[in-house]
Amino acid sequence: MASVYQVNKGVSRPIEFKGLKGVYIGVLAGGLVFLLVLFAALYIVGTPIYVVVPLILSLGGGWFGGVFRLSKRFGVHGLGKFFAKRSIPSHIRFSSRRVFVSLKGGDRGGI
């Protein structure tokens, strides 16, 4: 008898949940945990519940919208690439060529 094996076709694909891709799932979860702790802290301090609930709901809605917008705009790795590109200088200024001469130990044969 021949055995039947199932093939996992999504091995190298990034994780996706309800439209969120990759790292944004963790970002959303971290934000929700922060909002839960903020709700508990405001409740323990004695802030009226009719102030706490709308505040937490509006912050949560904004967090959801922001994370979904980032996920849709940048994709799985796009946000990291965006910040990496912003950190690259547009030009380098130098006043001496000594740095470039000393890169290969002073020999010009390898250039």
N, C-alpha and C positions, 0 to 999 in steps of 0.2 A: 504494500500500500504506500502511496505517495503521501508525504506529509504536506500540510498546507500551512504556510507561514504568513503572518501579516507583516506588511512592510510599513514602517513608520516614515511617511514622506515629509514630515515637518521637522527633521532632525536639526537642520542648520537655520531654521527660521526663528526670528525673535519672538518672544512671548507676547501675546496680545490678549487683552481682556476688555470686552465692551468698548472697543475703539481705542483704548489706551495701549501704547506700545512701549515695551522695554522698561526703562528706568522710571517712567512716569507713573507706573503702578505703585512703586515704592514711595514716590514723592506724594502721591495722593493719600496713601495710607499714613505716612508720617504727619501730613497736615491734619488728617482726621483725628489722629491720636493727640496732637497738640490742641485741637479744638475741644476734645473731651476733657483734657486736663484743665484747660482754661475755663470751661463750664464748671467743673468741680471747684476750682479755686474761687471763682466769682460767687458761687453758691455758698461756699463755706464762709467767705468773708461777710456775707449777709446782703449782697446786692439783691434787690427785688427780682423775683422770677420773671415778671413782665418786662424787665429790662434785659435780663440775661438771655432769654430764649430768642427774641428777635435779633439780638447782637450776634449770637452764635449761628443762627440760621443764615443771616446775611453774610457773615464771614465764610461760612461753609459753602454757600452758593457761589460766592466770588472765587473761592479756592478751586471748586469743581470746574467752573468756567475757565479759569486761568490755566489749569493743568490740561484740560481737554484742548484748549486753544494752542498751547505749546506742543502737545502731542501731534495735533493735526498739522501745524505749521512746520515743525522741524523733523518729525519722524523719530526713528529709534536713536540714531547717533547724531542727528543734526544739531542739537543744542550744544553738545560738547564741541563739535566742529565750529559752531558759531562763536563760542567763547574763545576757542583756540585761535581762530582767525583774528579776533579783536586784539589779542595779546601780541601779535606779530607787529613789529615796528614797520612803518611805511618806508623808512629809509634809515641808513646807518651813516653816521658822520664820523670821520676820523681825520686826524691832522698829521699822522705819520704812517709810513708804510712798514715800519719796523715789525708790527704784529704779523703782517702777511709774510715777510721775509723769514721770520723765525718759526713759521708753521711747520716747515719740512726740515728743520734743523739747519737751515742756511744753505742747503744744496739746491741748485736750480735744475738739476737733471730730471727730477721726478715730476716737474710741472707740465 
